[in-house]
Amino acid sequence: MYDLGALIRSLRKERKITQKKLGEMLNVTEGTISKYEANTMTPPFETLRSIASIFNVSMDTLCGMKHSETLSTHGLTKSQAETLKALIEAYHAKNTQFQKQLTQEQFAVLGKITAELTK
């Protein structure tokens, strides 16, 4: 059975965040967080969006539909976001290959990362 409160508690504890700190991050009281975790109060939609952002999970995950983390590109430049996407694609490709050497695409991604980090 799906338990939003247990999921919020689990995400919070995984990241070593107290109820008080999460409450501050969401502009609610520690008691409100306790009620969310006890399922005696359901967070409003906007609060759920904030929770998803804080814990880097999708709304689907919070709704019990899927358990996959997402990566937020919020605060990154367009170039940095594109580099991050290329890195993810390179990891996906690497995980489906059995070669030990880097491909040309992977070398290109490493070049982009190096360029971004040395700006």
URWO-V530232 format. One record per residue. N is the residue number from 0. RES is the residue in one letter. SS is DSSP state (H for helix, E for strand, C for the rest). PSI is psi in whole degrees, -180 to 180 (* if undefined). OMEGA is omega as a letter, one per 40 degrees, with the letter a starting at -180 (NA if undefined). Layout:
# URWO-V530232
n=N res=RES ss=SS psi=PSI omega=OMEGA
n=N res=RES ss=SS psi=PSI omega=OMEGA
This chain:
# URWO-V530232
n=0 res=M ss=C psi=141 omega=a
n=1 res=Y ss=C psi=136 omega=a
n=2 res=D ss=C psi=95 omega=a
n=3 res=L ss=H psi=-44 omega=a
n=4 res=G ss=H psi=-44 omega=i
n=5 res=A ss=H psi=-37 omega=i
n=6 res=L ss=H psi=-45 omega=i
n=7 res=I ss=H psi=-46 omega=i
n=8 res=R ss=H psi=-45 omega=a
n=9 res=S ss=H psi=-46 omega=i
n=10 res=L ss=H psi=-42 omega=a
n=11 res=R ss=H psi=-45 omega=a
n=12 res=K ss=H psi=-36 omega=i
n=13 res=E ss=H psi=-36 omega=a
n=14 res=R ss=C psi=7 omega=i
n=15 res=K ss=C psi=46 omega=i
n=16 res=I ss=C psi=133 omega=i
n=17 res=T ss=C psi=163 omega=i
n=18 res=Q ss=H psi=-39 omega=a
n=19 res=K ss=H psi=-46 omega=a
n=20 res=K ss=H psi=-43 omega=i
n=21 res=L ss=H psi=-40 omega=i
n=22 res=G ss=H psi=-43 omega=i
n=23 res=E ss=H psi=-40 omega=a
n=24 res=M ss=H psi=-30 omega=a
n=25 res=L ss=H psi=0 omega=a
n=26 res=N ss=C psi=41 omega=i
n=27 res=V ss=C psi=171 omega=a
n=28 res=T ss=C psi=163 omega=i
n=29 res=E ss=H psi=-37 omega=i
n=30 res=G ss=H psi=-36 omega=i
n=31 res=T ss=H psi=-42 omega=i
n=32 res=I ss=H psi=-43 omega=i
n=33 res=S ss=H psi=-41 omega=i
n=34 res=K ss=H psi=-38 omega=i
n=35 res=Y ss=H psi=-46 omega=a
n=36 res=E ss=H psi=-27 omega=i
n=37 res=A ss=C psi=-2 omega=a
n=38 res=N ss=C psi=28 omega=i
n=39 res=T ss=C psi=-7 omega=i
n=40 res=M ss=C psi=136 omega=i
n=41 res=T ss=C psi=131 omega=i
n=42 res=P ss=C psi=141 omega=i
n=43 res=P ss=C psi=163 omega=a
n=44 res=F ss=H psi=-49 omega=a
n=45 res=E ss=H psi=-36 omega=i
n=46 res=T ss=H psi=-39 omega=i
n=47 res=L ss=H psi=-41 omega=i
n=48 res=R ss=H psi=-41 omega=i
n=49 res=S ss=H psi=-41 omega=i
n=50 res=I ss=H psi=-45 omega=i
n=51 res=A ss=H psi=-42 omega=i
n=52 res=S ss=H psi=-45 omega=a
n=53 res=I ss=H psi=-43 omega=a
n=54 res=F ss=H psi=4 omega=i
n=55 res=N ss=C psi=47 omega=i
n=56 res=V ss=E psi=163 omega=i
n=57 res=S ss=C psi=163 omega=i
n=58 res=M ss=H psi=-33 omega=i
n=59 res=D ss=H psi=-43 omega=i
n=60 res=T ss=H psi=-46 omega=i
n=61 res=L ss=H psi=-28 omega=i
n=62 res=C ss=C psi=3 omega=i
n=63 res=G ss=C psi=15 omega=a
n=64 res=M ss=C psi=-32 omega=i
n=65 res=K ss=C psi=151 omega=a
n=66 res=H ss=C psi=71 omega=i
n=67 res=S ss=C psi=138 omega=i
n=68 res=E ss=E psi=154 omega=i
n=69 res=T ss=C psi=160 omega=i
n=70 res=L ss=C psi=126 omega=i
n=71 res=S ss=C psi=135 omega=i
n=72 res=T ss=C psi=11 omega=i
n=73 res=H ss=C psi=131 omega=i
n=74 res=G ss=C psi=-5 omega=i
n=75 res=L ss=C psi=153 omega=i
n=76 res=T ss=C psi=167 omega=i
n=77 res=K ss=H psi=-42 omega=a
n=78 res=S ss=H psi=-43 omega=i
n=79 res=Q ss=H psi=-41 omega=i
n=80 res=A ss=H psi=-41 omega=i
n=81 res=E ss=H psi=-39 omega=i
n=82 res=T ss=H psi=-42 omega=i
n=83 res=L ss=H psi=-43 omega=i
n=84 res=K ss=H psi=-40 omega=i
n=85 res=A ss=H psi=-39 omega=i
n=86 res=L ss=H psi=-43 omega=i
n=87 res=I ss=H psi=-45 omega=i
n=88 res=E ss=H psi=-38 omega=i
n=89 res=A ss=H psi=-41 omega=i
n=90 res=Y ss=H psi=-42 omega=i
n=91 res=H ss=H psi=-46 omega=a
n=92 res=A ss=H psi=-43 omega=i
n=93 res=K ss=H psi=-40 omega=a
n=94 res=N ss=H psi=-16 omega=i
n=95 res=T ss=H psi=-2 omega=a
n=96 res=Q ss=C psi=159 omega=i
n=97 res=F ss=C psi=23 omega=i
n=98 res=Q ss=C psi=154 omega=a
n=99 res=K ss=C psi=-15 omega=a
n=100 res=Q ss=C psi=152 omega=i
n=101 res=L ss=C psi=146 omega=i
n=102 res=T ss=C psi=169 omega=i
n=103 res=Q ss=H psi=-39 omega=i
n=104 res=E ss=H psi=-40 omega=i
n=105 res=Q ss=H psi=-39 omega=i
n=106 res=F ss=H psi=-41 omega=i
n=107 res=A ss=H psi=-41 omega=i
n=108 res=V ss=H psi=-43 omega=i
n=109 res=L ss=H psi=-38 omega=i
n=110 res=G ss=H psi=-42 omega=i
n=111 res=K ss=H psi=-43 omega=i
n=112 res=I ss=H psi=-47 omega=i
n=113 res=T ss=H psi=-43 omega=a
n=114 res=A ss=H psi=-41 omega=a
n=115 res=E ss=H psi=-41 omega=a
n=116 res=L ss=H psi=-18 omega=a
n=117 res=T ss=C psi=7 omega=i
n=118 res=K ss=C psi=* omega=NA
